[in-house]
């Protein structure tokens, strides 16, 4: 089974449903599946480009990433090589930024286009495992030790700032939208990644779908519909 570091993160959320997971992994091409809007990944890749170009020119990260500290080099990440096999599971995924410090240790950064709410963010467990998954892969393929993990949120402007922004960022070609970075450090936890990989494999390799979440009526409704349709 192949699973991305981000998808592994869903296993750490409070409302993770093993039944949904089993069905999604075994049934190809489920109906009513919505793709995630591509605009966020475009912003992430634009940011990546800005950071890498700045580093090439100046040998430093941009000042708005100053909290991350000094960096010796940025390592190009090839998605096809960024994976590791553990038990029956291949863990995949490529971080937005992998760097090495002067002391030889490594750091990983992932960009999020969202407002920063710290540990109140309901997606924080997903992001925490995603970053730890990247660290797990990085160390597994030789970039070790990974000592620093960061989430960088890029916040769009608040409504109160619109007036000021409109004048400064509009020109004949269109407009620019400024984003404010907020840096959040993530604790490294390789053990949790291993436990979740084991959990993912146990659910996936079960003979049939396990029990769903208590209190989720959708499965019951589906069975009623199947009964009505005489399937
Ligand atoms: S219990 Fe709910 S969440 Fe789980 S498989 Fe059924 S519909 Fe999905």
py3Dmol code that shows the C-alpha trace and the ligand (Angstrom):
import py3Dmol

protein = """\
ATOM      1  CA  UNK A   1       0.000   0.000   0.000  1.00  0.00           C
ATOM      2  CA  UNK A   2       1.184   3.523  -0.813  1.00  0.00           C
ATOM      3  CA  UNK A   3       0.250   6.428   1.398  1.00  0.00           C
ATOM      4  CA  UNK A   4       1.365  10.051   1.387  1.00  0.00           C
ATOM      5  CA  UNK A   5       2.675  11.636   4.587  1.00  0.00           C
ATOM      6  CA  UNK A   6      -0.341  13.959   4.521  1.00  0.00           C
ATOM      7  CA  UNK A   7      -2.864  11.122   4.211  1.00  0.00           C
ATOM      8  CA  UNK A   8      -1.094   9.338   7.056  1.00  0.00           C
ATOM      9  CA  UNK A   9      -1.841  12.435   9.130  1.00  0.00           C
ATOM     10  CA  UNK A  10      -5.587  11.815   8.870  1.00  0.00           C
ATOM     11  CA  UNK A  11      -5.081   8.686  10.973  1.00  0.00           C
ATOM     12  CA  UNK A  12      -4.081  10.936  13.876  1.00  0.00           C
ATOM     13  CA  UNK A  13      -7.291  13.012  13.845  1.00  0.00           C
ATOM     14  CA  UNK A  14     -10.039  12.456  16.429  1.00  0.00           C
ATOM     15  CA  UNK A  15     -12.728  11.673  13.858  1.00  0.00           C
ATOM     16  CA  UNK A  16     -10.635   9.336  11.721  1.00  0.00           C
ATOM     17  CA  UNK A  17     -12.821   6.466  10.497  1.00  0.00           C
ATOM     18  CA  UNK A  18     -11.032   3.150   9.773  1.00  0.00           C
ATOM     19  CA  UNK A  19     -13.991   2.000   7.678  1.00  0.00           C
ATOM     20  CA  UNK A  20     -13.786   5.023   5.371  1.00  0.00           C
ATOM     21  CA  UNK A  21     -10.035   4.489   5.106  1.00  0.00           C
ATOM     22  CA  UNK A  22     -10.404   0.813   4.152  1.00  0.00           C
ATOM     23  CA  UNK A  23     -13.076   1.602   1.544  1.00  0.00           C
ATOM     24  CA  UNK A  24     -11.118   4.488  -0.005  1.00  0.00           C
ATOM     25  CA  UNK A  25      -7.962   2.379  -0.280  1.00  0.00           C
ATOM     26  CA  UNK A  26      -9.693  -0.648  -1.814  1.00  0.00           C
ATOM     27  CA  UNK A  27     -12.346   0.899  -4.054  1.00  0.00           C
ATOM     28  CA  UNK A  28     -10.817   2.714  -6.989  1.00  0.00           C
ATOM     29  CA  UNK A  29     -12.666   5.691  -8.468  1.00  0.00           C
ATOM     30  CA  UNK A  30     -15.315   6.272  -5.806  1.00  0.00           C
ATOM     31  CA  UNK A  31     -18.152   8.528  -6.972  1.00  0.00           C
ATOM     32  CA  UNK A  32     -18.677  12.046  -5.532  1.00  0.00           C
ATOM     33  CA  UNK A  33     -14.962  12.608  -4.891  1.00  0.00           C
ATOM     34  CA  UNK A  34     -13.957  16.274  -5.135  1.00  0.00           C
ATOM     35  CA  UNK A  35     -10.477  17.376  -6.080  1.00  0.00           C
ATOM     36  CA  UNK A  36      -8.804  20.002  -3.884  1.00  0.00           C
ATOM     37  CA  UNK A  37      -8.610  23.439  -5.566  1.00  0.00           C
ATOM     38  CA  UNK A  38      -5.251  23.732  -7.352  1.00  0.00           C
ATOM     39  CA  UNK A  39      -4.792  27.397  -6.352  1.00  0.00           C
ATOM     40  CA  UNK A  40      -3.227  26.503  -3.000  1.00  0.00           C
ATOM     41  CA  UNK A  41      -0.597  24.264  -4.526  1.00  0.00           C
ATOM     42  CA  UNK A  42       0.139  27.015  -7.089  1.00  0.00           C
ATOM     43  CA  UNK A  43       0.751  29.461  -4.227  1.00  0.00           C
ATOM     44  CA  UNK A  44       2.959  26.903  -2.441  1.00  0.00           C
ATOM     45  CA  UNK A  45       5.041  26.285  -5.526  1.00  0.00           C
ATOM     46  CA  UNK A  46       5.348  30.044  -6.181  1.00  0.00           C
ATOM     47  CA  UNK A  47       6.562  30.505  -2.580  1.00  0.00           C
ATOM     48  CA  UNK A  48       9.037  27.671  -3.000  1.00  0.00           C
ATOM     49  CA  UNK A  49      10.415  29.341  -6.063  1.00  0.00           C
ATOM     50  CA  UNK A  50      10.770  32.723  -4.341  1.00  0.00           C
ATOM     51  CA  UNK A  51      12.615  31.181  -1.367  1.00  0.00           C
ATOM     52  CA  UNK A  52      14.969  29.107  -3.521  1.00  0.00           C
ATOM     53  CA  UNK A  53      15.828  31.995  -5.843  1.00  0.00           C
ATOM     54  CA  UNK A  54      16.483  34.276  -2.904  1.00  0.00           C
ATOM     55  CA  UNK A  55      18.818  31.669  -1.427  1.00  0.00           C
ATOM     56  CA  UNK A  56      20.659  31.230  -4.742  1.00  0.00           C
ATOM     57  CA  UNK A  57      21.215  34.987  -4.978  1.00  0.00           C
ATOM     58  CA  UNK A  58      22.127  35.780  -1.382  1.00  0.00           C
ATOM     59  CA  UNK A  59      23.055  32.506   0.347  1.00  0.00           C
ATOM     60  CA  UNK A  60      20.345  33.222   2.940  1.00  0.00           C
ATOM     61  CA  UNK A  61      16.673  32.554   3.459  1.00  0.00           C
ATOM     62  CA  UNK A  62      14.469  35.648   3.007  1.00  0.00           C
ATOM     63  CA  UNK A  63      14.383  37.812   6.149  1.00  0.00           C
ATOM     64  CA  UNK A  64      10.717  36.901   6.780  1.00  0.00           C
ATOM     65  CA  UNK A  65      11.942  33.329   7.381  1.00  0.00           C
ATOM     66  CA  UNK A  66      14.663  34.629   9.720  1.00  0.00           C
ATOM     67  CA  UNK A  67      13.244  32.699  12.705  1.00  0.00           C
ATOM     68  CA  UNK A  68      14.403  29.499  11.022  1.00  0.00           C
ATOM     69  CA  UNK A  69      18.016  30.599  11.453  1.00  0.00           C
ATOM     70  CA  UNK A  70      21.080  30.091   9.298  1.00  0.00           C
ATOM     71  CA  UNK A  71      21.056  27.587   6.491  1.00  0.00           C
ATOM     72  CA  UNK A  72      24.093  26.184   4.695  1.00  0.00           C
ATOM     73  CA  UNK A  73      22.333  24.755   1.658  1.00  0.00           C
ATOM     74  CA  UNK A  74      18.935  23.961   0.223  1.00  0.00           C
ATOM     75  CA  UNK A  75      18.584  20.400  -0.991  1.00  0.00           C
ATOM     76  CA  UNK A  76      16.605  19.830  -4.185  1.00  0.00           C
ATOM     77  CA  UNK A  77      13.810  17.356  -3.478  1.00  0.00           C
ATOM     78  CA  UNK A  78      12.894  14.871  -6.188  1.00  0.00           C
ATOM     79  CA  UNK A  79       9.416  13.587  -5.489  1.00  0.00           C
ATOM     80  CA  UNK A  80      10.092  10.207  -7.108  1.00  0.00           C
ATOM     81  CA  UNK A  81      12.992   9.541  -4.716  1.00  0.00           C
ATOM     82  CA  UNK A  82      11.349  10.843  -1.586  1.00  0.00           C
ATOM     83  CA  UNK A  83       9.780   7.660  -0.235  1.00  0.00           C
ATOM     84  CA  UNK A  84      10.448   4.832   2.178  1.00  0.00           C
ATOM     85  CA  UNK A  85       9.064   1.323   2.580  1.00  0.00           C
ATOM     86  CA  UNK A  86       8.098   0.161   6.059  1.00  0.00           C
ATOM     87  CA  UNK A  87       6.308  -3.163   6.527  1.00  0.00           C
ATOM     88  CA  UNK A  88       3.815  -3.364   3.682  1.00  0.00           C
ATOM     89  CA  UNK A  89       3.542   0.404   3.360  1.00  0.00           C
ATOM     90  CA  UNK A  90       5.354   2.851   1.092  1.00  0.00           C
ATOM     91  CA  UNK A  91       5.339   6.291   2.648  1.00  0.00           C
ATOM     92  CA  UNK A  92       5.625   9.093   0.072  1.00  0.00           C
ATOM     93  CA  UNK A  93       5.607  12.881  -0.127  1.00  0.00           C
ATOM     94  CA  UNK A  94       7.972  15.727  -0.782  1.00  0.00           C
ATOM     95  CA  UNK A  95       8.479  18.684   1.587  1.00  0.00           C
ATOM     96  CA  UNK A  96       8.392  22.270   0.325  1.00  0.00           C
ATOM     97  CA  UNK A  97      11.850  22.958   1.724  1.00  0.00           C
ATOM     98  CA  UNK A  98      14.623  20.628   2.874  1.00  0.00           C
ATOM     99  CA  UNK A  99      17.759  22.358   4.111  1.00  0.00           C
ATOM    100  CA  UNK A 100      21.041  21.598   5.848  1.00  0.00           C
ATOM    101  CA  UNK A 101      22.544  23.672   8.639  1.00  0.00           C
ATOM    102  CA  UNK A 102      26.231  24.439   9.147  1.00  0.00           C
ATOM    103  CA  UNK A 103      26.435  21.762  11.884  1.00  0.00           C
ATOM    104  CA  UNK A 104      25.380  19.103   9.337  1.00  0.00           C
ATOM    105  CA  UNK A 105      21.837  18.599  10.691  1.00  0.00           C
ATOM    106  CA  UNK A 106      18.767  18.996   8.493  1.00  0.00           C
ATOM    107  CA  UNK A 107      15.506  20.902   8.681  1.00  0.00           C
ATOM    108  CA  UNK A 108      12.182  20.635   6.889  1.00  0.00           C
ATOM    109  CA  UNK A 109       9.585  23.300   6.141  1.00  0.00           C
ATOM    110  CA  UNK A 110       6.075  22.979   4.810  1.00  0.00           C
ATOM    111  CA  UNK A 111       4.074  25.967   3.535  1.00  0.00           C
ATOM    112  CA  UNK A 112       0.375  26.463   4.199  1.00  0.00           C
ATOM    113  CA  UNK A 113      -1.769  29.174   2.677  1.00  0.00           C
ATOM    114  CA  UNK A 114      -4.095  29.692   5.628  1.00  0.00           C
ATOM    115  CA  UNK A 115      -4.690  31.772   8.722  1.00  0.00           C
ATOM    116  CA  UNK A 116      -2.585  30.773  11.689  1.00  0.00           C
ATOM    117  CA  UNK A 117      -4.554  29.586  14.711  1.00  0.00           C
ATOM    118  CA  UNK A 118      -1.759  27.587  16.353  1.00  0.00           C
ATOM    119  CA  UNK A 119      -2.804  24.418  18.142  1.00  0.00           C
ATOM    120  CA  UNK A 120      -6.479  25.416  17.698  1.00  0.00           C
ATOM    121  CA  UNK A 121      -6.154  24.480  14.032  1.00  0.00           C
ATOM    122  CA  UNK A 122      -8.251  21.346  13.558  1.00  0.00           C
ATOM    123  CA  UNK A 123      -5.829  20.261  10.826  1.00  0.00           C
ATOM    124  CA  UNK A 124      -2.791  20.541  13.127  1.00  0.00           C
ATOM    125  CA  UNK A 125      -2.630  16.732  13.765  1.00  0.00           C
ATOM    126  CA  UNK A 126      -2.566  16.178   9.995  1.00  0.00           C
ATOM    127  CA  UNK A 127       0.173  18.777   9.455  1.00  0.00           C
ATOM    128  CA  UNK A 128       2.191  17.495  12.429  1.00  0.00           C
ATOM    129  CA  UNK A 129       2.243  13.963  11.033  1.00  0.00           C
ATOM    130  CA  UNK A 130       2.821  15.212   7.503  1.00  0.00           C
ATOM    131  CA  UNK A 131       6.001  17.010   8.591  1.00  0.00           C
ATOM    132  CA  UNK A 132       7.101  14.102  10.754  1.00  0.00           C
ATOM    133  CA  UNK A 133       6.431  11.774   7.831  1.00  0.00           C
ATOM    134  CA  UNK A 134       8.754  13.888   5.677  1.00  0.00           C
ATOM    135  CA  UNK A 135      11.389  13.771   8.420  1.00  0.00           C
ATOM    136  CA  UNK A 136      10.983   9.995   8.642  1.00  0.00           C
ATOM    137  CA  UNK A 137      11.523   9.628   4.885  1.00  0.00           C
ATOM    138  CA  UNK A 138      14.418  12.117   4.840  1.00  0.00           C
ATOM    139  CA  UNK A 139      16.288  10.261   7.581  1.00  0.00           C
ATOM    140  CA  UNK A 140      15.495   6.931   5.918  1.00  0.00           C
ATOM    141  CA  UNK A 141      17.137   8.051   2.663  1.00  0.00           C
ATOM    142  CA  UNK A 142      20.202   9.543   4.321  1.00  0.00           C
ATOM    143  CA  UNK A 143      19.422  13.142   5.341  1.00  0.00           C
ATOM    144  CA  UNK A 144      19.989  12.769   9.064  1.00  0.00           C
ATOM    145  CA  UNK A 145      19.580  13.906  11.701  1.00  0.00           C
ATOM    146  CA  UNK A 146      16.516  16.017  10.948  1.00  0.00           C
ATOM    147  CA  UNK A 147      16.423  18.322  13.977  1.00  0.00           C
ATOM    148  CA  UNK A 148      14.016  21.076  12.949  1.00  0.00           C
ATOM    149  CA  UNK A 149      10.493  20.962  11.594  1.00  0.00           C
ATOM    150  CA  UNK A 150       8.525  24.095  10.716  1.00  0.00           C
ATOM    151  CA  UNK A 151       5.109  24.916   9.381  1.00  0.00           C
ATOM    152  CA  UNK A 152       4.999  28.299   7.705  1.00  0.00           C
ATOM    153  CA  UNK A 153       1.532  29.752   7.348  1.00  0.00           C
ATOM    154  CA  UNK A 154       1.053  32.490   4.775  1.00  0.00           C
ATOM    155  CA  UNK A 155      -1.861  34.598   5.896  1.00  0.00           C
ATOM    156  CA  UNK A 156      -3.848  36.656   3.412  1.00  0.00           C
ATOM    157  CA  UNK A 157      -4.550  40.233   4.566  1.00  0.00           C
ATOM    158  CA  UNK A 158      -7.385  40.967   6.978  1.00  0.00           C
ATOM    159  CA  UNK A 159     -10.280  43.117   5.743  1.00  0.00           C
ATOM    160  CA  UNK A 160      -9.123  46.073   7.871  1.00  0.00           C
ATOM    161  CA  UNK A 161      -5.950  46.298   5.771  1.00  0.00           C
ATOM    162  CA  UNK A 162      -7.679  46.365   2.371  1.00  0.00           C
ATOM    163  CA  UNK A 163      -7.630  50.129   1.896  1.00  0.00           C
ATOM    164  CA  UNK A 164      -3.889  50.380   2.466  1.00  0.00           C
ATOM    165  CA  UNK A 165      -3.147  47.360   0.309  1.00  0.00           C
ATOM    166  CA  UNK A 166      -5.188  48.433  -2.693  1.00  0.00           C
ATOM    167  CA  UNK A 167      -3.051  51.542  -3.330  1.00  0.00           C
ATOM    168  CA  UNK A 168       0.259  49.851  -2.821  1.00  0.00           C
ATOM    169  CA  UNK A 169      -0.352  46.680  -4.781  1.00  0.00           C
ATOM    170  CA  UNK A 170      -2.368  47.655  -7.839  1.00  0.00           C
ATOM    171  CA  UNK A 171      -0.764  48.388 -11.195  1.00  0.00           C
ATOM    172  CA  UNK A 172      -1.614  48.252 -14.916  1.00  0.00           C
ATOM    173  CA  UNK A 173      -1.068  44.502 -15.116  1.00  0.00           C
ATOM    174  CA  UNK A 174      -3.340  43.594 -12.235  1.00  0.00           C
ATOM    175  CA  UNK A 175      -2.759  43.370  -8.506  1.00  0.00           C
ATOM    176  CA  UNK A 176      -0.541  41.661  -5.975  1.00  0.00           C
ATOM    177  CA  UNK A 177      -1.756  40.108  -2.772  1.00  0.00           C
ATOM    178  CA  UNK A 178       0.639  40.299   0.176  1.00  0.00           C
ATOM    179  CA  UNK A 179       0.843  37.313   2.512  1.00  0.00           C
ATOM    180  CA  UNK A 180       2.185  37.513   6.062  1.00  0.00           C
ATOM    181  CA  UNK A 181       4.277  34.516   7.172  1.00  0.00           C
ATOM    182  CA  UNK A 182       3.734  32.957  10.611  1.00  0.00           C
ATOM    183  CA  UNK A 183       6.175  30.270  11.681  1.00  0.00           C
ATOM    184  CA  UNK A 184       5.134  27.355  13.878  1.00  0.00           C
ATOM    185  CA  UNK A 185       7.640  24.809  15.139  1.00  0.00           C
ATOM    186  CA  UNK A 186       6.645  21.148  15.200  1.00  0.00           C
ATOM    187  CA  UNK A 187       8.009  18.570  17.629  1.00  0.00           C
ATOM    188  CA  UNK A 188       9.794  15.631  16.024  1.00  0.00           C
ATOM    189  CA  UNK A 189       8.205  12.263  16.761  1.00  0.00           C
ATOM    190  CA  UNK A 190       9.331   9.317  14.640  1.00  0.00           C
ATOM    191  CA  UNK A 191       7.595   6.828  16.985  1.00  0.00           C
ATOM    192  CA  UNK A 192       4.181   8.259  16.162  1.00  0.00           C
ATOM    193  CA  UNK A 193       4.860   7.908  12.438  1.00  0.00           C
ATOM    194  CA  UNK A 194       5.800   4.254  12.941  1.00  0.00           C
ATOM    195  CA  UNK A 195       2.675   3.590  15.004  1.00  0.00           C
ATOM    196  CA  UNK A 196       0.465   5.202  12.365  1.00  0.00           C
ATOM    197  CA  UNK A 197       2.155   3.264   9.558  1.00  0.00           C
ATOM    198  CA  UNK A 198       1.438   0.078  11.492  1.00  0.00           C
ATOM    199  CA  UNK A 199      -2.153   1.159  12.082  1.00  0.00           C
ATOM    200  CA  UNK A 200      -2.623   1.991   8.375  1.00  0.00           C
ATOM    201  CA  UNK A 201      -1.311  -1.418   7.357  1.00  0.00           C
ATOM    202  CA  UNK A 202      -3.470  -3.268   9.916  1.00  0.00           C
ATOM    203  CA  UNK A 203      -6.635  -1.558   8.670  1.00  0.00           C
ATOM    204  CA  UNK A 204      -5.732  -1.922   4.990  1.00  0.00           C
ATOM    205  CA  UNK A 205      -4.826  -5.609   5.205  1.00  0.00           C
ATOM    206  CA  UNK A 206      -8.042  -6.545   7.035  1.00  0.00           C
ATOM    207  CA  UNK A 207     -10.250  -8.947   5.063  1.00  0.00           C
ATOM    208  CA  UNK A 208     -13.194  -6.567   4.918  1.00  0.00           C
ATOM    209  CA  UNK A 209     -14.101  -3.037   5.997  1.00  0.00           C
ATOM    210  CA  UNK A 210     -13.912  -2.602   9.790  1.00  0.00           C
ATOM    211  CA  UNK A 211     -16.646  -1.053  11.903  1.00  0.00           C
ATOM    212  CA  UNK A 212     -17.339   2.628  11.202  1.00  0.00           C
ATOM    213  CA  UNK A 213     -17.507   5.504  13.618  1.00  0.00           C
ATOM    214  CA  UNK A 214     -20.057   5.432  16.408  1.00  0.00           C
ATOM    215  CA  UNK A 215     -22.740   7.994  15.775  1.00  0.00           C
ATOM    216  CA  UNK A 216     -22.101   8.330  12.024  1.00  0.00           C
ATOM    217  CA  UNK A 217     -25.435   7.509  10.392  1.00  0.00           C
ATOM    218  CA  UNK A 218     -24.263   7.629   6.793  1.00  0.00           C
ATOM    219  CA  UNK A 219     -23.285   3.972   6.616  1.00  0.00           C
ATOM    220  CA  UNK A 220     -26.692   2.917   7.931  1.00  0.00           C
ATOM    221  CA  UNK A 221     -28.382   5.133   5.354  1.00  0.00           C
ATOM    222  CA  UNK A 222     -26.238   3.629   2.622  1.00  0.00           C
ATOM    223  CA  UNK A 223     -27.288   0.129   3.673  1.00  0.00           C
ATOM    224  CA  UNK A 224     -30.924   1.240   3.628  1.00  0.00           C
ATOM    225  CA  UNK A 225     -30.448   2.597   0.086  1.00  0.00           C
ATOM    226  CA  UNK A 226     -28.762  -0.619  -1.016  1.00  0.00           C
ATOM    227  CA  UNK A 227     -31.743  -2.497   0.464  1.00  0.00           C
ATOM    228  CA  UNK A 228     -34.224  -0.236  -1.363  1.00  0.00           C
ATOM    229  CA  UNK A 229     -32.350  -0.678  -4.641  1.00  0.00           C
ATOM    230  CA  UNK A 230     -32.395  -4.448  -4.048  1.00  0.00           C
ATOM    231  CA  UNK A 231     -28.653  -4.754  -4.516  1.00  0.00           C
TER     232      UNK A 231
END
"""
ligand_1 = """\
8
LIG
S -19.075 5.361 9.586
Fe -19.265 7.325 8.562
S -17.190 7.992 8.299
Fe -17.151 5.773 8.662
S -17.299 4.712 6.699
Fe -19.316 5.007 7.413
S -19.916 6.941 6.443
Fe -17.699 6.901 6.400
"""
view = py3Dmol.view(width=600, height=400)
view.addModel(protein, "pdb")
view.setStyle({"model": 0}, {"cartoon": {"style": "trace"}})
view.addModel(ligand_1, "xyz")
view.setStyle({"model": 1}, {"stick": {}})
view.zoomTo()
view.show()
